[in-house]
Amino acid sequence: MTEETCEMLTLLLDNIYGNWLDKISFTTSAQYFVVCRVKCHRCLLESKRFKAVVIRIDSPGGDALASDLIWREIRLLAASKHVIASMADVAASGGYYMAMAAGVIVAENLTLTGSIGVVTAVAQDMVVKGYFVEYLFRNPSKIGFNTEVISRGRFAELKAAEQRPLRPDEAELLARSAQTAYEHFRDNAAFSRSMPVEKMEEVAQARVWTGKDAVSRRLVDAIGGFSRAVAIAKHKANIPQDREIQLPKNATEI
């Protein structure tokens, strides 16, 4: 593939990605959060006022797609500016996914981090959004309702499997999907931390580490709090350590 073709495909994918972000549904807080963060990172990327960015993360993780999107945006930001990730009490799973895109990761001694893994499940016999909804699922006939599933395709009823046991092929599909998502997370972690995949596998597998342990396993670069992260950012950006900085009024933790 020529350099010109590669550049053209990259531009095309960026345009598709950008259009998708503009049109993504705002029906859930998670989606709204992702769009807000992406737009914030884009503003920092395009601004010439900032030489370095400190991202404060206090998150046990969450949606895999949301984590991957934010990881991508932080990597784009880190390509042009110094990005330091500052971990609070918890920065695990999706929280670590975001942090590993930064050039330097700073954690406290007892920060819970790592947890490079994926959890997937189908709700069966669980309380769903409160007792009333659970009652509807379990006893629809008692209030004059019945349920029918109309589907087309082998796995079309996968989301409806909460009302029945999973078929063996459905369970296999979920297992493969989880394994694929895990390998994607692990491989991105290895790439971000400049480690062989085999080495990353040894510390991944959903293991949770303290910040102190994570440093010795190359998942984290330094021990310290927010002030240590700011000091590193100043050093990277050639800003005098004694110069005072002012945090933005809308500065928040991820």
KOLSELUM-365071 format. One record per residue (C-alpha): x, y, z; residue in three letters. Coordinates in steps of 0.2 Angstrom, whole numbers, plus 5000, padded with zeros to 4 digits. Example, Ala and Ser with C-alpha at 12.3 -4.5 7.8 and 13.67 -1.06 7.14 Angstrom:
% KOLSELUM-365071
506249785039ala;506849955036ser;
This chain:
% KOLSELUM-365071
500050005000met;500750174995thr;500950315007glu;499650414998glu;498350274999thr;498750255017cys;498450435021glu;496850435011met;496150285020leu;496650365037thr;495750525032leu;494250425027leu;494150325043leu;494350485053asp;492850565044asn;491750415046ile;492250405065tyr;491950595067gly;490250585058asn;489750435069trp;490150535085leu;489150685079asp;487650565076lys;487750445091ile;486250435101ser;486150525118phe;484950405126thr;486150345139thr;487250445151ser;488750335146ala;488550385128gln;488350565133tyr;489950555144phe;490950485129val;490450615117val;490850755130cys;492550685133arg;492950655115val;492450835111lys;493450895126cys;495050805120his;494850875102arg;494751045109cys;496351015119leu;497150935103leu;496751085092glu;497251215105ser;498951305105lys;498751365123arg;499151205131phe;500851115132lys;500350975143ala;498850885149val;498550795166val;497050675166ile;496450635183arg;495550465183ile;494550385197asp;493550245188ser;493250065191pro;492850045172gly;491250015162gly;490749995144asp;492149925133ala;491750025118leu;491750195128ala;493450145136ser;494150105118asp;493450275111leu;494250375125ile;495850275124trp;495950325105arg;495650505108glu;496950515122ile;498250435111arg;497850565097leu;498050695110leu;499750615117ala;500450625099ala;500550815099ser;500550855118lys;501250785134his;499950685143val;500050625160ile;498750505168ala;498550535187ser;497650395195met;496550425211ala;495950285222asp;495350165208val;495850165190ala;495549985185ala;494849895169ser;494150035159gly;494950155170gly;496650085166tyr;496150065148tyr;496050255147met;497650285157ala;498750175147met;498550295132ala;499550425142ala;501350455140gly;501650435159val;500550355172ile;500650405190val;499750305203ala;499650315222glu;500350175232asn;498650095236leu;497750145220thr;496849995213leu;497249975195thr;497549845181gly;496149725180ser;496449705161ile;494949595158gly;493149585151val;491549535160val;490049485150thr;488349415156ala;486549385151val;485349425165ala;484349275170gln;483249275185asp;483949445191met;483049595197val;482949715182val;482649895186lys;481649865201gly;480349745208tyr;478949795196phe;479949765180val;480549595188glu;478649555191tyr;478249595173leu;479649475167phe;479149335178arg;477249345179asn;476649435163pro;475049325162ser;474449385179lys;474249565173ile;473549515156gly;475149515146phe;476049375136asn;477749385128thr;478149325110glu;479749335101val;479849355083ile;481549345076ser;482549305060arg;484349245060gly;485249115071arg;485749235085phe;484349355084ala;483649305100glu;485249325110leu;484649475119lys;482949385123ala;483949245131ala;483649315148glu;481949235148gln;482649065144arg;484248965146pro;485648995133leu;485848875119arg;487548795118pro;487948895102asp;487349055110glu;488449025125ala;489948985113glu;489649145104leu;489649245120leu;491249165126ala;492149195109arg;491549375110ser;492249405127ala;493849325122gln;494049435107thr;493649585118ala;494949535131tyr;496249505118glu;495949675110his;496149755127phe;497749655131arg;498549695115asp;498149875116asn;498849875133ala;500449795127ala;500549915113phe;500350065124ser;501550005137arg;502849945124ser;502849775131met;502749605121pro;501049535122val;501649375131glu;502349485145lys;500749585146met;499749425147glu;500749375163glu;500049535172val;498349545163ala;497049405165gln;495949525175ala;497149535189arg;497049685201val;498649775207trp;499049905219thr;499950055212gly;501550005221lys;501449825213asp;500949895196ala;502550005195val;503649845197ser;502549765183arg;502749915171arg;500949955171leu;501250115180val;502750235178asp;502850325195ala;502150335212ile;501250495218gly;499750605219gly;499050735208phe;500450865212ser;501750735207arg;500850715190ala;500850905188val;502650915192ala;503050785178ile;501950885166ala;502951045170lys;504550955167his;503950875151lys;503351045145ala;504951145151asn;503851245163ile;504751305179pro;504251205194gln;503951355204asp;502751435192arg;500951425198glu;499551345188ile;497751375188gln;496551225186leu;495051255174pro;493451295183lys;492651135175asn;494051025179ala;493350855184thr;493950675187glu;493550545174ile;
